[in-house]
Amino acid sequence: MSERRPGSRKTLLALAALTAAAGAAAWAFREVPASFGRRPDAADPRVRNSPQFRDGVFHNAPSELARPAPETPVNRDTLRRMLFERQGKPSGPVPLARFDGGARRPAAEGVEITWFGHASALVEVEGSRVLLDPVWSDRCSPSAHIGPKRLHPVPVELEELPQVDAVLISHDHYDHLDMATVQRLTAAQSAPFAVPLGIGGHLRRWGVPEHRIIELDWDETCTLGDLTLTLTSAHHFSGRGTTRNTTLWGSWVIAGPSRKVYYTGDSGYFEGYARIGEQHGPFDAALVQIGAYDQAWADIHMTPEDAVRAHLELRAELLVPVHWCTFDLGLHPWAEPIERLLAEAKQQAVPIAVPRPGQRVDVDNPPELDGWWESVA
């Protein structure tokens, strides 16, 4: 009979515990590889022949107005602030509005916008509906267990949305393109996904049928019934893993027969706004990114003051701010983007609507500012 060495039982138990923990971790993070999506084929003629594509990646258009990217965007001081000086959470529950744009109500004959938080919104233009950058997951991350967590609940379940005519994606960052949301929309909706070049690869990996994928380059247009959708430029970048800029990014012009809405996506301020305003404006409304700005990444995200300047150059009427409130992605206080935006908009006499998440805005009769954010700032 062999003699059991002292401590061998404890060792076996510890190894079993470690094995179980490793298995649990592998199960918990099983969705991460798929969430990275699929790198597009650089030999694809649409990618290879794009004016924005060279040396294996997409590039921003040359700009004299965009702030230059710092040589070290995440330096020691930025890291210190990210670790110890984050202030991007509200002090209490964010007030929500009851979403009342369900399936039984026909799409607006004018222009109406429902903001769901961050960059997700439903735009209704002359009887058509378009869903922008939908993210319904609790975290904007490749994993459901780590990463920036939602600061307020979704105002409506995804399956309760009315049928839409198109789902528009501006770029493939996790706070704008979410695998779980895409898969739920694939089941619940029949609309196509209109996306910048290369993002179709992500959608194909996630099970979106080929006939529901429309990939566009800058200044390309698709027509869906009375709806005309044009992908326009932005000054940003892309990437879901260790590689960057293998897919394109952009902004969107959403046009009905006579009325138009513009969505900036994510972008630094650049001269493209004046060009877009000249070519496609004027707009009845513009959804403009205002949050997650910092000097360290001023080339890719606008400040609130930049947002007002861009709005004026776009020749837009009502400004609806997006890209704030829902996820803590910047180094500024939670309500600072909206407070700075309101101050600048007042100086420039720009009309603005600040809906609660879930609130519908009639662009022809926008709600008065009620300061709902002040109680939790």
C-alpha positions in Angstrom: 0.0 0.0 0.0 1.5 3.3 -1.0 2.0 6.0 1.5 0.2 9.3 0.9 2.6 12.2 1.3 1.5 15.0 3.8 -0.3 17.8 2.1 -1.1 15.9 -1.1 -4.8 16.0 -0.5 -4.6 19.8 0.0 -2.6 20.1 -3.2 -5.2 18.1 -5.1 -8.0 20.2 -3.8 -6.2 23.4 -4.7 -5.5 22.1 -8.2 -9.2 21.1 -8.5 -10.2 24.6 -7.4 -7.9 26.3 -9.8 -9.1 24.1 -12.6 -12.7 24.9 -11.8 -12.0 28.6 -11.6 -10.2 28.5 -14.9 -13.2 26.6 -16.4 -15.6 29.2 -15.0 -13.5 32.1 -16.3 -13.4 30.4 -19.8 -17.2 30.0 -19.7 -17.8 33.6 -18.5 -15.6 35.0 -21.3 -16.6 32.6 -24.0 -18.2 35.4 -26.1 -15.1 37.6 -26.3 -13.5 36.1 -29.4 -16.7 36.3 -31.4 -17.3 39.9 -30.1 -14.0 41.0 -31.7 -15.7 40.4 -35.0 -13.9 39.6 -38.2 -11.0 41.5 -39.9 -12.1 42.5 -43.4 -10.2 41.1 -46.4 -7.8 43.7 -47.6 -7.9 42.1 -51.0 -11.6 42.9 -51.3 -11.8 45.3 -54.2 -14.2 47.7 -52.5 -11.8 48.0 -49.6 -8.6 48.0 -51.7 -9.9 50.7 -54.1 -11.3 53.0 -51.4 -9.6 56.5 -51.5 -9.5 56.2 -47.7 -7.5 52.9 -47.7 -3.7 52.6 -48.1 -0.9 50.6 -46.5 -3.4 48.1 -45.2 -5.6 50.5 -43.2 -8.1 53.3 -43.5 -7.1 56.9 -42.9 -8.7 60.2 -42.0 -8.9 62.8 -44.7 -6.1 65.4 -44.5 -7.1 68.2 -42.3 -5.7 71.6 -41.3 -8.4 72.2 -38.7 -8.4 68.9 -36.8 -6.2 69.0 -33.7 -3.1 66.9 -34.2 -2.9 63.6 -32.4 -0.5 63.7 -29.5 2.6 61.5 -29.8 1.6 59.7 -26.6 -2.1 60.0 -26.2 -2.1 58.0 -23.0 0.9 59.3 -21.0 1.6 59.0 -17.3 -0.6 62.0 -16.4 -3.5 60.7 -18.4 -3.2 57.2 -16.8 -3.1 58.8 -13.4 -6.2 60.8 -14.1 -8.0 57.7 -15.5 -7.2 55.7 -12.4 -7.7 58.3 -9.6 -9.7 61.3 -10.9 -12.7 59.9 -12.8 -15.8 61.9 -12.1 -18.1 60.6 -14.9 -21.0 59.1 -12.8 -24.2 60.8 -11.8 -25.0 61.2 -8.1 -28.3 59.3 -8.4 -30.6 57.6 -10.8 -30.8 59.2 -14.2 -34.4 60.4 -14.9 -35.9 58.4 -17.8 -38.9 59.0 -20.0 -41.4 56.4 -20.9 -40.9 55.5 -24.5 -44.2 56.0 -26.4 -43.1 55.4 -30.0 -44.2 51.7 -30.1 -45.3 49.6 -33.0 -48.9 50.8 -32.9 -47.9 54.4 -33.7 -47.1 55.1 -37.3 -43.8 56.7 -38.1 -43.8 60.5 -37.9 -44.7 62.4 -41.0 -42.4 65.2 -40.0 -39.1 64.7 -38.1 -38.9 63.2 -34.7 -35.9 61.9 -32.7 -35.9 59.5 -29.7 -32.7 59.4 -27.8 -32.1 56.2 -25.8 -28.8 57.2 -24.2 -25.2 57.6 -25.4 -25.3 57.5 -29.2 -28.3 55.2 -29.6 -31.4 56.9 -31.2 -34.4 56.4 -33.3 -34.8 58.9 -36.1 -38.2 59.3 -37.9 -38.3 61.2 -41.1 -41.4 61.6 -43.2 -42.8 58.1 -42.5 -39.5 56.2 -42.3 -37.6 55.0 -39.2 -33.9 54.6 -38.7 -32.1 53.2 -35.7 -28.6 54.7 -34.9 -25.7 52.9 -33.3 -27.9 50.7 -31.1 -26.2 49.4 -27.9 -28.6 47.7 -25.4 -26.0 45.6 -23.4 -25.1 46.5 -19.9 -21.5 47.1 -20.8 -19.8 48.5 -23.9 -17.1 45.9 -24.0 -16.2 42.6 -25.7 -17.2 40.9 -22.4 -20.4 41.1 -20.4 -18.4 41.0 -17.2 -15.8 43.8 -17.5 -15.7 47.2 -19.1 -17.7 50.4 -18.8 -21.1 49.7 -17.3 -24.4 51.4 -18.2 -25.3 54.2 -15.8 -29.0 54.0 -16.4 -31.4 51.2 -17.6 -32.4 51.1 -21.2 -35.7 53.1 -21.6 -37.3 50.4 -23.6 -36.6 46.7 -24.4 -35.1 46.2 -27.8 -37.9 43.9 -28.9 -40.5 46.5 -28.1 -39.1 49.0 -30.7 -41.3 49.4 -33.8 -40.1 48.0 -37.1 -37.4 50.2 -38.6 -36.4 50.7 -42.2 -32.6 50.7 -41.5 -30.1 50.3 -38.8 -27.1 52.6 -39.2 -23.7 52.1 -37.7 -21.1 54.9 -37.6 -18.0 52.8 -36.6 -17.1 49.6 -34.9 -16.1 50.7 -31.4 -17.9 48.8 -28.6 -20.0 51.8 -27.5 -21.5 52.0 -31.1 -21.5 48.4 -32.3 -22.5 45.7 -29.9 -22.6 42.0 -30.9 -25.5 41.0 -28.6 -27.6 43.9 -29.8 -26.9 43.1 -33.4 -27.9 39.5 -32.9 -31.2 40.5 -31.1 -32.0 43.0 -33.9 -31.3 40.3 -36.5 -34.0 38.2 -34.9 -36.5 41.0 -34.0 -36.2 43.2 -37.1 -36.1 42.7 -40.9 -34.3 45.9 -41.7 -30.9 46.1 -43.4 -27.8 47.2 -41.6 -26.0 50.1 -43.4 -22.4 50.3 -42.3 -19.0 51.7 -43.3 -16.7 49.6 -45.4 -15.3 46.5 -43.6 -17.9 46.4 -40.8 -19.9 43.9 -42.8 -17.3 41.3 -41.8 -18.3 41.7 -38.1 -22.0 41.3 -39.0 -21.4 38.2 -41.1 -19.6 36.5 -38.2 -22.5 37.4 -35.9 -25.1 35.8 -38.2 -26.6 38.7 -40.1 -27.7 37.5 -43.5 -25.8 38.8 -46.5 -28.9 40.4 -48.0 -29.3 42.6 -44.9 -25.8 44.1 -45.1 -25.1 47.4 -47.0 -21.5 48.6 -46.9 -20.7 52.1 -48.0 -17.6 54.2 -48.5 -17.6 58.0 -47.8 -20.0 59.9 -50.1 -21.8 56.7 -51.2 -25.6 56.5 -51.0 -28.2 53.8 -50.7 -32.0 54.3 -51.2 -34.6 52.4 -49.3 -38.1 53.4 -50.4 -38.4 57.1 -49.7 -35.3 57.1 -47.5 -31.9 58.1 -48.8 -28.9 57.3 -46.6 -25.4 58.8 -47.3 -22.3 57.8 -45.4 -20.2 61.0 -45.0 -16.8 61.6 -43.5 -15.7 61.8 -39.9 -12.3 62.4 -38.2 -11.9 59.3 -36.0 -10.5 55.7 -36.0 -11.7 52.1 -35.6 -10.8 48.8 -34.0 -12.2 46.2 -31.7 -9.0 44.3 -30.8 -5.2 44.9 -31.1 -5.4 46.2 -34.6 -6.7 49.6 -35.6 -8.3 51.2 -38.7 -9.1 48.0 -40.6 -12.7 49.1 -40.9 -13.9 52.6 -42.0 -15.8 55.1 -39.8 -18.2 57.9 -40.7 -21.2 60.1 -40.2 -24.7 59.8 -41.7 -27.1 62.0 -43.7 -30.6 60.7 -43.3 -32.9 62.2 -45.9 -36.6 61.8 -46.7 -38.3 63.3 -49.7 -37.9 66.9 -48.4 -36.4 66.8 -44.9 -33.0 65.8 -43.5 -31.2 64.8 -40.3 -27.5 64.5 -39.7 -25.6 62.3 -37.3 -21.9 63.0 -36.5 -20.9 59.6 -35.1 -17.7 60.1 -33.3 -15.3 62.7 -34.6 -12.8 65.4 -33.9 -13.7 68.8 -35.3 -12.5 69.2 -38.9 -13.4 71.0 -42.1 -15.5 68.2 -43.3 -18.5 69.7 -41.5 -18.5 72.8 -43.7 -18.3 70.6 -46.8 -21.1 68.3 -45.6 -23.2 71.4 -44.9 -22.6 72.7 -48.4 -23.3 69.4 -50.1 -26.1 68.0 -48.1 -27.6 70.8 -45.9 -29.5 72.4 -44.6 -30.7 69.9 -42.0 -33.8 70.0 -39.8 -31.7 68.6 -36.9 -28.3 67.2 -36.1 -27.4 64.6 -33.5 -23.9 65.8 -32.4 -21.3 64.0 -30.2 -20.5 66.1 -27.1 -19.0 63.8 -24.5 -15.8 61.8 -23.7 -13.5 64.6 -24.8 -10.0 65.3 -23.4 -6.9 67.1 -24.5 -5.2 63.7 -24.9 -7.7 62.7 -27.7 -8.8 66.0 -29.1 -8.2 64.8 -32.6 -11.0 62.2 -32.4 -13.7 63.6 -30.1 -15.2 67.1 -30.1 -15.6 69.3 -27.1 -19.1 70.8 -26.5 -17.8 74.1 -28.0 -16.6 72.2 -31.1 -20.0 70.6 -31.4 -21.7 74.0 -31.6 -19.2 75.2 -34.2 -19.8 72.0 -36.3 -23.5 72.3 -36.0 -23.4 75.8 -37.4 -21.2 74.8 -40.3 -23.5 71.9 -41.0 -26.3 74.4 -41.5 -28.6 72.5 -39.1 -31.5 73.9 -37.1 -32.1 71.9 -33.9 -29.1 70.5 -32.1 -29.7 67.2 -30.2 -26.6 66.3 -28.1 -25.5 62.6 -28.0 -22.6 60.6 -26.7 -23.0 61.5 -23.1 -24.9 60.4 -19.9 -24.9 56.6 -20.3 -21.3 55.3 -20.1 -18.3 56.7 -18.2 -15.8 57.0 -21.1 -14.1 60.4 -20.4 -12.3 62.2 -17.6 -14.7 65.0 -17.2 -17.6 65.3 -14.7 -20.8 63.5 -15.8 -22.9 66.7 -16.5 -20.0 68.9 -17.8 -20.7 68.2 -21.5 -24.3 69.3 -21.4 -23.5 72.4 -19.2 -20.7 73.5 -21.5 -22.9 72.9 -24.6 -25.8 74.9 -23.2 -23.5 77.9 -22.4 -22.0 77.8 -25.9 -25.3 77.3 -27.7 -26.7 80.3 -25.9 -23.8 82.4 -27.0 -24.3 81.3 -30.6 -28.1 81.4 -30.5 -28.3 77.7 -31.5 -31.6 76.0 -30.7 -31.1 72.9 -28.6 -33.2 70.0 -27.2 -31.9 67.9 -24.3 -34.3 64.9 -24.0 -34.2 62.4 -21.2 -33.3 58.9 -22.3 -36.4 57.5 -23.9 -38.0 60.9 -24.7 -39.2 61.7 -28.2 -38.5 65.1 -29.6 -40.7 66.6 -32.3 -38.2 68.7 -34.2 -40.9 71.2 -35.3 -42.0 71.6 -31.7 -39.1 70.7 -29.4 -39.5 70.5 -25.6 -38.4 73.4 -23.4 -35.2 72.8 -21.5 -36.1 71.5 -18.0 -32.6 70.9 -16.5 -33.5 67.2 -15.7 -29.7 66.4 -15.3 -29.1 69.0 -12.6 -30.6 66.9 -9.8 -28.1 64.1 -10.4 -25.1 66.2 -11.6 
